[in-house]
Amino acid sequence: MQPDKRTTKVIKNSASKQRGASIVIAIFLITVMALLATAAVQIVTTGQQSISQEITSLKAYFASQTGVQWGMYQAVYATPNSSHTLTFSNAGLTLTTVDVSFTSTTIDSNTFYVINANGKYSTSSTPEFSSRQVRLRFKP
């Protein structure tokens, strides 16, 4: 039994109508993949910038912590000045400084100190600039 001529004609017509569909699907998939790749690159770049800012912030914070500890030493074992600037020269900390200032108050023959330490990494004109302040009140 031979196939009907009408059925063969319908199959040929529908196949010829779908000939360009694969190129459209391929272009669509390439476009979607390019958009996904662009989004992935942007996410990685944002994450990298966030980590870099966190590192500079930690450098400034630890510099201010160092300034507070230095200030405590000065208050207990030496005569503290009203203010002082510490500059770090270790590798990785070359742009790090800390400004330390002291105030003292005597109440009923007890001396209390307030130490303000402002740690800075880099200069304020650069995007890597970070500044953190730590304040300590104590009685030696």
C-alpha positions as CSV (number, residue, x, y, z in Angstrom):
1,M,0.0,0.0,0.0
2,Q,1.4,3.3,-1.0
3,P,1.1,6.5,1.0
4,D,-1.6,9.0,0.0
5,K,-0.3,11.8,-2.2
6,R,-2.0,14.4,0.0
7,T,-0.2,13.2,3.2
8,T,3.1,13.3,1.5
9,K,2.5,16.9,0.2
10,V,1.5,18.0,3.8
11,I,4.7,16.6,5.3
12,K,6.8,18.3,2.6
13,N,5.1,21.6,3.1
14,S,5.5,21.6,6.9
15,A,9.2,20.6,6.7
16,S,10.0,23.4,4.2
17,K,8.3,25.9,6.5
18,Q,10.5,25.0,9.5
19,R,13.8,25.2,7.7
20,G,14.9,28.5,9.3
21,A,13.8,27.7,12.8
22,S,17.1,26.2,13.9
23,I,19.0,29.4,13.1
24,V,16.6,31.5,15.1
25,I,16.8,29.1,18.1
26,A,20.6,29.1,17.9
27,I,20.7,33.0,17.8
28,F,18.4,33.1,20.8
29,L,20.5,30.6,22.8
30,I,23.7,32.5,22.0
31,T,22.1,35.8,23.1
32,V,20.9,34.2,26.4
33,M,24.3,32.7,27.1
34,A,26.0,36.1,26.4
35,L,23.7,37.8,28.8
36,L,24.4,35.1,31.5
37,A,28.1,35.5,31.0
38,T,28.0,39.3,31.3
39,A,26.0,39.0,34.5
40,A,28.5,36.5,35.9
41,V,31.4,38.8,35.1
42,Q,29.7,41.7,36.8
43,I,28.9,39.6,39.9
44,V,32.6,38.5,40.2
45,T,33.8,42.1,39.7
46,T,31.5,43.4,42.4
47,G,32.6,40.7,44.8
48,Q,36.3,41.5,44.1
49,Q,35.7,45.2,44.8
50,S,33.8,44.4,48.0
51,I,36.7,42.2,49.3
52,S,39.2,44.9,48.4
53,Q,37.3,47.5,50.4
54,E,37.0,45.1,53.3
55,I,40.7,44.5,53.4
56,T,41.5,48.3,53.4
57,S,38.9,48.8,56.1
58,L,40.5,46.1,58.2
59,K,43.9,47.7,57.8
60,A,42.6,51.0,59.0
61,Y,40.8,49.3,61.9
62,F,43.9,47.4,63.1
63,A,46.0,50.5,62.8
64,S,43.6,52.3,65.1
65,Q,43.7,49.3,67.5
66,T,47.5,49.5,67.5
67,G,47.2,53.3,68.2
68,V,45.0,52.6,71.2
69,Q,47.4,50.0,72.6
70,W,50.3,52.3,72.1
71,G,48.3,55.1,73.8
72,M,47.6,52.8,76.8
73,Y,51.4,52.1,77.1
74,Q,52.1,55.8,77.0
75,A,49.5,56.5,79.6
76,V,50.7,53.8,82.0
77,Y,54.5,53.9,81.5
78,A,55.3,57.3,80.0
79,T,53.9,60.8,79.9
80,P,51.4,60.9,77.1
81,N,51.5,63.8,74.7
82,S,48.4,65.5,73.6
83,S,48.6,63.9,70.1
84,H,50.9,61.8,68.0
85,T,51.0,60.2,64.6
86,L,52.3,56.7,64.0
87,T,53.4,55.7,60.5
88,F,53.8,52.0,59.5
89,S,56.5,50.9,57.2
90,N,55.9,47.2,57.1
91,A,55.1,45.5,53.8
92,G,51.4,45.9,53.0
93,L,51.0,48.7,55.5
94,T,53.1,51.4,53.8
95,L,50.1,53.7,53.3
96,T,48.8,53.2,56.8
97,T,48.9,55.8,59.6
98,V,47.2,56.4,62.9
99,D,46.6,59.7,64.7
100,V,46.5,59.2,68.5
101,S,45.2,61.9,70.9
102,F,45.0,61.8,74.7
103,T,42.9,63.6,77.2
104,S,43.0,63.0,80.9
105,T,40.6,63.8,83.7
106,T,41.3,63.6,87.4
107,I,38.3,62.9,89.7
108,D,38.9,62.4,93.4
109,S,42.7,61.8,92.9
110,N,41.9,59.2,90.2
111,T,43.2,59.9,86.7
112,F,41.2,58.7,83.8
113,Y,42.4,58.7,80.2
114,V,40.5,58.9,76.9
115,I,42.5,57.8,73.9
116,N,41.2,58.5,70.4
117,A,42.9,56.6,67.6
118,N,42.0,57.4,64.0
119,G,43.5,54.8,61.7
120,K,43.8,55.6,58.0
121,Y,44.7,53.5,55.0
122,S,45.8,55.3,51.8
123,T,45.0,58.9,51.0
124,S,41.5,60.5,50.9
125,S,41.9,61.2,47.1
126,T,42.1,57.5,46.2
127,P,39.3,55.0,45.9
128,E,41.1,52.6,48.3
129,F,40.9,55.1,51.2
130,S,39.5,53.9,54.5
131,S,39.4,55.4,57.9
132,R,38.4,53.9,61.3
133,Q,38.2,55.5,64.7
134,V,38.5,53.7,68.0
135,R,38.0,55.4,71.4
136,L,39.1,54.0,74.7
137,R,38.3,55.3,78.2
138,F,40.2,53.7,81.0
139,K,41.9,54.1,84.4
140,P,45.4,52.7,84.6
